[in-house]
């Protein structure tokens, strides 16, 4: 079996990165023993009577689908990094369908997302395939979603980018935290984008993730990126 491996090349000038991955195209199927473990986990979570929030990314589609069906009351957040059949299928059980600019572009067969009209059209179509709401992360250009049918693009935060590796994972983790504690969506996006901005000012991924107190104390230390990136 191929051992998954990812190599990351970081541009020292811009903080951008290129990831080279080697992995199995189709993950192994769940075994009977693994299903029993998932059943036990689901039973314990249900018995706790505590809210459950699940973050998925489509890479382990069978596990995600199996666990979501066992926990029908769980809120589900998806990190839709790239367009894959597994992500499209799992979207049907997703409450917060948070996809990348590349995902939205490829789903709509656009060359790029360059206008507000294109972003709105993409969100309308993405909303049709999930059970909740769709969001498009746009990197330094912000995060887009529809509020009462109107396009909202929440600005990102200005920061000194050193290493953007893992910024998306940090954003989605922070987003899921906000969902779990039932924050207002505006506060969830503000918190998620600030957490990601803080993280990319340091090298690495785990080492760069700020804790909750750091994020709260940094709120007045960063300015919003108010650059107009998209044509109306």
C-alpha positions as CSV (number, residue, x, y, z in Angstrom):
1,X,0.0,0.0,0.0
2,X,1.3,3.5,-0.9
3,X,2.2,5.5,2.2
4,X,0.8,9.0,1.9
5,X,3.5,11.7,1.6
6,X,3.4,15.4,1.2
7,X,6.3,17.7,0.4
8,X,5.9,21.5,0.8
9,X,7.9,24.1,-1.0
10,X,7.6,27.6,0.5
11,X,8.4,30.8,-1.4
12,X,10.4,32.9,1.0
13,X,9.5,36.2,-0.7
14,X,5.7,35.8,-0.7
15,X,5.0,33.1,1.8
16,X,3.1,31.1,-0.9
17,X,3.6,27.3,-1.1
18,X,3.5,24.4,-3.5
19,X,2.4,21.0,-2.1
20,X,3.5,17.8,-3.9
21,X,1.5,14.8,-2.7
22,X,1.8,11.1,-3.2
23,X,-1.2,9.1,-2.0
24,X,-3.6,6.3,-2.9
25,X,-6.3,7.4,-5.4
26,X,-8.8,5.3,-3.6
27,X,-8.6,4.8,0.2
28,X,-9.0,1.3,1.6
29,X,-12.6,0.3,2.5
30,X,-13.7,0.3,6.2
31,X,-13.2,-3.0,7.9
32,X,-15.8,-4.6,10.1
33,X,-13.7,-3.8,13.2
34,X,-13.3,-0.2,12.1
35,X,-17.1,0.1,11.8
36,X,-17.6,-1.3,15.3
37,X,-15.2,1.4,16.6
38,X,-17.2,4.1,14.8
39,X,-20.4,2.7,16.1
40,X,-19.0,2.8,19.6
41,X,-17.9,6.4,19.1
42,X,-21.3,7.5,17.8
43,X,-23.1,5.8,20.7
44,X,-20.9,7.6,23.2
45,X,-21.4,10.9,21.6
46,X,-25.2,10.5,21.5
47,X,-25.3,9.3,25.1
48,X,-23.4,12.4,26.2
49,X,-26.3,14.6,24.9
50,X,-23.7,17.3,24.0
51,X,-23.8,19.1,20.6
52,X,-21.7,17.3,18.0
53,X,-19.9,19.1,15.1
54,X,-18.0,17.2,12.5
55,X,-15.3,18.6,10.2
56,X,-14.7,16.6,7.0
57,X,-12.6,17.2,3.9
58,X,-13.7,14.5,1.5
59,X,-10.4,12.5,1.7
60,X,-11.9,9.8,3.8
61,X,-15.4,9.8,2.2
62,X,-16.5,6.4,3.5
63,X,-15.7,7.2,7.1
64,X,-17.3,10.6,6.8
65,X,-20.5,9.3,5.3
66,X,-20.7,6.4,7.8
67,X,-20.3,8.6,10.8
68,X,-22.6,11.4,9.6
69,X,-25.4,8.8,9.1
70,X,-24.8,7.5,12.7
71,X,-25.0,11.1,14.0
72,X,-28.0,12.6,12.2
73,X,-28.2,15.6,14.6
74,X,-24.6,16.6,14.2
75,X,-23.7,19.8,12.4
76,X,-21.3,19.1,9.5
77,X,-18.6,21.5,8.2
78,X,-16.8,20.6,5.0
79,X,-13.4,21.8,3.9
80,X,-13.8,21.6,0.1
81,X,-10.3,22.3,-1.0
82,X,-10.5,20.7,-4.5
83,X,-13.3,19.5,-6.7
84,X,-13.7,15.7,-6.2
85,X,-16.7,13.4,-6.7
86,X,-16.5,12.5,-2.9
87,X,-16.9,16.2,-1.9
88,X,-19.9,16.6,-4.2
89,X,-21.5,13.5,-2.7
90,X,-20.8,14.5,0.9
91,X,-22.2,18.0,0.3
92,X,-25.7,16.5,0.6
93,X,-25.0,16.0,4.3
94,X,-23.1,19.3,4.8
95,X,-24.5,22.2,6.8
96,X,-21.5,24.6,6.2
97,X,-20.1,23.9,2.7
98,X,-16.8,25.9,2.9
99,X,-15.0,25.6,-0.4
100,X,-11.9,27.1,-1.9
101,X,-11.8,29.6,-4.8
102,X,-10.4,26.8,-6.9
103,X,-13.3,24.4,-6.0
104,X,-15.9,27.0,-7.0
105,X,-14.1,27.9,-10.2
106,X,-13.8,24.3,-11.3
107,X,-17.3,23.5,-10.3
108,X,-18.6,26.3,-12.5
109,X,-16.1,25.7,-15.3
110,X,-14.8,29.2,-15.0
111,X,-11.3,30.3,-15.9
112,X,-11.3,32.4,-12.7
113,X,-13.6,34.1,-10.3
114,X,-13.1,37.7,-11.4
115,X,-16.5,39.4,-10.9
116,X,-19.0,39.6,-8.1
117,X,-21.6,38.2,-10.5
118,X,-19.5,35.0,-11.0
119,X,-19.0,34.6,-7.3
120,X,-22.8,35.0,-6.6
121,X,-23.6,32.5,-9.4
122,X,-21.2,30.0,-8.0
123,X,-22.7,30.4,-4.5
124,X,-26.2,29.9,-5.8
125,X,-25.2,26.7,-7.5
126,X,-23.2,25.4,-4.5
127,X,-26.1,26.1,-2.2
128,X,-28.2,23.7,-4.4
129,X,-26.0,20.7,-3.6
130,X,-25.6,21.1,0.2
131,X,-28.2,20.9,2.9
132,X,-27.1,24.2,4.5
133,X,-25.1,27.1,3.1
134,X,-22.1,27.5,0.9
135,X,-19.1,29.7,1.5
136,X,-16.2,30.4,-0.8
137,X,-12.8,31.2,0.8
138,X,-10.8,33.6,-1.4
139,X,-7.5,33.9,0.4
140,X,-6.4,37.4,0.9
141,X,-9.5,38.5,-1.0
142,X,-11.8,37.4,1.8
143,X,-14.7,35.0,2.2
144,X,-17.9,35.1,0.2
145,X,-21.4,33.9,1.0
146,X,-25.1,34.8,0.4
147,X,-27.1,36.6,3.1
148,X,-30.8,36.8,2.2
149,X,-29.8,36.3,-1.4
150,X,-27.3,39.2,-1.4
151,X,-23.6,38.6,-2.0
152,X,-21.4,39.3,1.0
153,X,-17.6,39.4,0.7
154,X,-16.0,39.6,4.2
155,X,-12.6,41.2,3.9
156,X,-9.5,39.3,5.1
157,X,-6.9,40.8,7.5
158,X,-3.7,42.4,6.5
159,X,-0.7,40.5,7.7
160,X,3.0,39.7,7.0
161,X,2.8,36.4,5.2
162,X,5.7,34.1,6.0
163,X,4.3,30.7,5.3
164,X,0.8,30.0,4.1
165,X,1.0,26.3,4.5
166,X,-1.9,25.1,6.5
167,X,-3.8,28.4,6.4
168,X,-6.9,26.7,5.0
169,X,-6.8,24.0,7.7
170,X,-6.5,26.6,10.4
171,X,-9.4,28.6,8.9
172,X,-11.6,25.6,8.7
173,X,-10.7,24.5,12.2
174,X,-11.5,27.9,13.6
175,X,-14.7,28.0,11.5
176,X,-15.8,24.7,13.0
177,X,-15.1,26.0,16.5
178,X,-17.4,28.9,15.9
179,X,-20.1,26.6,14.5
180,X,-19.9,24.3,17.5
181,X,-20.5,27.1,19.9
182,X,-23.3,28.5,17.8
183,X,-21.7,31.9,17.0
184,X,-23.3,34.3,14.5
185,X,-21.9,33.6,11.0
186,X,-20.3,37.1,10.8
187,X,-18.4,36.4,14.0
188,X,-17.4,32.9,12.7
189,X,-15.9,34.3,9.5
190,X,-14.1,37.2,11.3
191,X,-12.6,34.8,13.9
192,X,-11.6,32.2,11.3
193,X,-9.9,34.7,9.0
194,X,-8.1,36.4,11.8
195,X,-6.9,33.0,13.2
196,X,-5.6,32.1,9.7
197,X,-3.9,35.5,9.3
198,X,-2.0,35.1,12.6
199,X,-0.9,31.6,11.7
200,X,0.7,32.5,8.4
201,X,3.0,35.0,10.1
202,X,5.1,32.1,11.3
203,X,6.7,29.1,9.7
204,X,5.1,25.7,10.0
205,X,1.6,24.6,10.7
206,X,1.1,23.2,14.2
207,X,3.7,25.6,15.6
208,X,2.0,28.6,14.0
209,X,-1.6,27.9,15.2
210,X,-2.5,30.6,17.8
211,X,-4.5,29.7,20.8
212,X,-7.9,31.2,21.6
213,X,-6.6,33.9,23.9
214,X,-4.0,35.1,21.3
215,X,-6.7,35.5,18.7
216,X,-9.0,37.5,21.0
217,X,-6.2,39.7,22.1
218,X,-5.1,40.3,18.5
219,X,-8.5,41.7,17.3
220,X,-7.4,45.3,17.6
221,X,-3.8,44.7,16.3
222,X,-4.8,43.9,12.7
223,X,-6.4,45.9,10.0
224,X,-8.9,44.7,7.4
225,X,-7.9,44.3,3.7
226,X,-10.3,46.7,2.0
227,X,-8.8,46.3,-1.5
228,X,-11.5,45.9,-4.2
229,X,-10.6,42.7,-6.0
230,X,-13.7,42.0,-8.0
231,X,-15.6,43.8,-10.7
232,X,-19.3,44.4,-9.9
